[in-house]
Amino acid sequence: MIINNWYVAADTDDLKDEPIKVRMLGVDLVLFRDGDGNIACLSNTCCHRGGSLSRGVVNDGCVSCPYHGWQYDKSGCVTKIPALGDDIKIPKRARVDSYPVQERYGYIWVFLGDKSAADRLDFPHLLPEYDDTETWRILRVQNDWDVNWMRLGENLVDSSHLPYVHDFGKYLSRKMKIYPIEERDWGAESIQKTDDTPDSSLVTLEFSLIGMMQKNRMDLAPGVTSLAWHAWTPIDEGHTRLFGLRLRNVDKDPKYDEERYASSNHVAQEDIDLVSYLAPVVTPPTNANELTIETDGMETLFRRKTQELRRKLGAIDSRKLEQERKYKVLVIPSPARGQDSSNWVHDTVPLIHVGDDDVSSAAAE
């Protein structure tokens, strides 16, 4: 699981007055709104005696631990220790990690890593259509997959499985054409035609590993377009949450929403039923362990770029994480640790260090 990247934590509307817990990259975090309504994200475990901050309450813009009432502001610093009264100097180690947050496409995105703002890779604007509510009717969907995040991501960029897995695919040719792929820094785009007729539908498939996003634009006929956008977040090495948006520029009356929801959920379940049984559970560390062919161009590129990004940004060693977390709290390093690595109570997750040449399966996990 890659650090120093942006991940969707939750739907913006899901965060109201009470804090909520989310698990991402195998660790627990708490989301809450400060006194000005801004969203904050902290490591979920109180540095005092291990209380779950998400089970506390928000007071004066701070989240309070339900165990002994320690209050944390949006920077992760303790502002009050009730048992010691108000006239004390709070220890510098009385803090937890705080992570940058942004809102985009109606979702809460969290930057999980220790890079400063100046050193982070640019976040691509993969869905400019989202802001044009006059043209598009937008639906929000969400599914949890009991699969590794790389297996899910590869499925989203795989076109050749459609005739075999999906009901709608029975109308597609099983012999695949090879379409050009435009490679980008941390993603790619491929424009595909359904047939050779002048009125052929166009499908534009693209993905970005920054933000872990994928988009399908389907130009079905002149003036008729449907968009499917996804962002996937590893919950842990074996579970992934898929956030999705469905945009359409026809039949925009809400009365058609139920039908579109049902169709979207059906397609997702077809993929889940297939990908849940792939072996091995984690994508093999090299393509030598699976026989890829020419029609696997996007998937092969997805794998290569994932490994390149892991080397550049760093990744969690999931195997060591599961061993060590039995005895202590482990957190993803935050930007504040990049400025000051001392005076922390919690240790950071074990990492596969940036620049390592060994592409082990732990990186994919």
C-alpha positions, 0 to 999 in steps of 0.5 A, a space after each residue: 500500500 503506497 503512502 504519500 498519496 491522496 485517498 478518498 476517506 468518506 463522502 463529505 455529507 457523511 461527516 456532520 457534527 460527530 466524529 467518524 472513524 475510517 480505516 485506510 491503508 490498514 490504520 484507523 483515522 478519525 475525521 471531524 469538523 473544527 469550530 469553523 466547519 473545516 474537516 480535520 483528520 487525525 490518527 484515531 488512537 489517543 496517545 494517553 491510554 489508547 482510547 478511540 477518538 472517533 468514539 468521543 465528541 467534538 467540543 470547541 473545535 476539538 475532538 475529545 477522547 472518551 476515556 479521560 477527556 483529552 482534547 485534540 485540535 485539528 493539528 493533532 496537539 492536545 489542548 486540554 488534559 482535564 485530570 491536571 486542570 487548566 494551569 499546566 504546560 502540556 507536554 510536547 509529546 501529547 499529540 497525534 499525527 494530523 493529515 492534510 485534507 481537501 474536498 473534491 467531487 463531494 468527497 473527503 480526500 486525505 493525504 497519507 504521508 509525510 511529504 510537505 505540500 511543495 514535494 507532493 505530486 500534482 493532483 489531476 483534475 480527472 473529472 471537470 464535468 462534475 462542476 457542470 450540474 446543468 449538463 449532468 445528472 450525478 449519482 453517487 455509489 459505493 461498494 466494499 470489495 473483499 479484494 486487494 486494491 491492485 486487483 480492483 484497480 487492474 479490473 477497472 482498466 481491463 476491457 477484455 473481460 467485458 464479454 465474459 463477466 458482464 451481461 451487457 458485454 454479450 453484445 461485444 466482440 470477443 476478439 479484442 482490437 489493440 488501441 493506442 495508449 497515451 501514457 502519462 506521468 502517473 496514469 494513461 488514456 486509451 480511446 476505443 471504438 466499439 465498431 468500425 461504423 461512422 456512428 460507432 460509440 467511443 469509449 475513453 478509458 483513463 486512470 491516475 494513480 495519484 488519487 487512485 482514480 479511473 474514468 470511463 467516458 462513453 459517447 454512445 451517440 451524438 449528444 448522448 454521453 455517460 460517465 463512470 468515475 471511480 476512486 478506490 481506497 485500500 482499507 487494508 491488504 485484503 479489503 478495498 472501498 470503491 467510491 463512484 460517480 455516475 454522470 449522464 446528460 440524458 434522461 436526467 429526471 430523478 425518476 430514472 435514478 433507481 433504474 441507474 442505481 440498480 444497473 450500477 450495482 449489478 455491474 459492480 456485483 458481477 465484477 466483485 463475484 469474479 475478482 474475489 476469486 482471483 489467485 493469488 489474492 495479491 497481484 504477483 510482484 512481476 509479470 513473469 508470474 502471470 502470462 500477459 498478452 498484447 490486449 493487457 496493455 492498460 493492465 500491464 502499464 498499471 502494474 509498472 506505474 504502480 511499482 514505479 510510484 511505490 519506489 518514488 513515494 514509499 509503501 507500507 510493509 503489510 507483513 511486518 505491520 500485521 506482526 508488530 501491531 499486536 503489541 503497539 499502535 502504528 501510524 502512517 507518518 504525517 507531514 509534521 514528522 517530516 519537520 520534527 521526527 522526535 517527541 512522538 508517542 506512537 511509532 510509524 508503520 514499517 515501510 519499504 523504503 523509497 528507492 528499494 529495488 526489490 519489488 516484493 509482494 509486500 509492496 503490492 499489499 
